[in-house]
Amino acid sequence: MLGTHAARWRAGLGALVGLAVLTPLGATTATAEPDGLPSMSQTSAAEQALEQAQDVMAGKSTAVSPTLALRDLAMRADQLVGADRQVADALLARPNDPASKTDLGIAVWDNSEAAKSASGGGCSTSVPVCVHWTDVGNDAPPPADSDADQVPNWVETTIATMENVWNYEVDTLGYRPPLTDERGSIDNDGVNFDVYLSNIGTKGYYGYCTLDDSRLKAGYKFFDYASYCVLDNDFSVGEFPSHTPTENLQVTAAHEFFHAVQFAYDAFEDPWFMEGSAAWIEDEVYDGVNDNRQYLFTSQFRKPTVPLDTSRGLSIYGGWGFLRYLTERFGVDVVKKAWERADGSSVGPDDYSLQGLQRIVNKQANFQNVLGDFGIVINEPSAFLSEGSAFPSATKDRFRLNRRGATTGWQGYVLDHASYAPIEIRPRRSVPSSARLKITIDAPGRATAPEARAMVVRANGTVGDVIPINLNRRGAGTVNVPFAPERVGHIVLSLGNTSTAFRSCYSGKTGFSCGGAVPVHDDLKHWFKAVVR
């Protein structure tokens, strides 16, 4: 599935900028992450998390996914009291838990667990996973049972799918398995990971996972936690018209199980990295389904000025495209190694998302240079990604120049961190055959991590090398490229703010990396001018 296009990057042109400074975390252990938002009391933050979870689970809000809404609630539930705490416990309870028998959750079973399920009939014989179901009511899976073993066909399909997902994510790719000892909760056998089937498709949800670990109530100082998952009970075509029920089950199982894997590293990692890597792994386990391509239209492949690490809206899933690019350039292990850097257990380094990625990529290349290269990839994905022809391309600012001396004039773009201004410049037929295009960049100073790239797309549609535009310490630089209309279709120019510097980590002040930290280099003006010579 994965190809490599690393050779396309022109070597020997030098680094454009130095490594952007990452805000230190303070202590090197997971205990460095403070809890709570500084602008409100812990109780107020918990009440806010409860309100969000209620709205999300009732299908009234799509601000975050059910997985993240319940994670945020679980993190703060012990700060709630009285009726609020009862509501939180009901939202966080498993479908077969008596505490869930309210109208609060989307996964609550109307009836008791099926006898065969309760006796372990849904447990895999090859991996430590148990699937649970009810056989009566709205949440029951389709009753067809071809072998008359009291385990419905759909449950058996789910078990087989979970086996495949476990084998690939844990055994083949080498990720840490989910923590399976739920420490006192229902279905706690200390061995198996639990998956529940419930009719959550009526609210538009494929599945979710959430935390279930008594350490949440015991002042545990680290961030690795046990969890369970809920999947839709049938993925009916009426509720999920794209793809077959089995295909939807497959990518959902791959995605949601990976959340459980993530929780075993750091349950409170940055949202964009959690959802982005969960969407990314869908394509690794079940490459042929491609359901995650829908999220590319909310990613930088379509919206390049939105920062890579945003946690707002569906863009939170679109970050998988960047991870796919890293995978093709550096190998599939790059994401796993970043999660190992993010490990918030007692033995982990507890980096935050961009910090961990930067440290891993820096072992092979300069991360800011790689971010700069990505600004070209989103313009011409088919040239750089093995399945890039199916990817959308970034919305560009377009210019057409028609003679020697013609110019775009100075054009300015305000860029936030980890975002891009993609530009396309085309020669008209009246441009002389000997013409070249001089591109001049006037970006912010080198300390703010500006990057600029140019690439020739030939008249026949093939692409040339990616040309880094060397910028001096003031952010100025020039490059000359061919511009003869009989040979050049267009020039792709990318201006990038590749800063990964933050302050106020774990403050919750923004929707970005490092626990909602404040970017240091946002709202910066980047200028360019192109002249036909």
Secondary structure, 3 states (H helix, E strand, C coil): CCCCCHHHECCCCCCCCCCCCCCCCCCCCHHHCCCCCCCCCHHHHHHHHHHHHHHHHCCCCCCCCHHHHHHHHHHHHHHCCHHHHHHHHHHHCCCCCHHHCCCCCCCCCCCCCCHHHHCCCCECCCCCEEEECCCCCCCCCCCCCCCCCCCCHHHHHHHHHHHHHHHHHHHHCCCCCCCCCCCCCCCCCCCCEEEEEECCHHHCCCEEEEECCHHHHCCCCCCCCCEEEEEECCCCCCCCCCCCHHHHHHHHHHHHHHHHHHHHHHCCCCHHHHHHHHHHHHHHHCCCCCHHHHHHHHCCCCCCCCCCCCCCCCHHHHCHHHHHHHHHHHCCHHHHHHHHHHCCCCCCCCCCHHHHHHHHHCCCCCHHHHHHHHHHHCCCHHHCCCCHHHCCCCCCEEEEECCCCCECCCEEEEECCCEEEEEEEEECCCCCCCCEEEEEEECCCHHHCEEEEEEEEECCCCEEEEEECCCCCCCEEEEEEECCCCCEEEEEEEEEECCCCEECCCCCCCCCHHHHCEECCCCEEEEEEEEEC
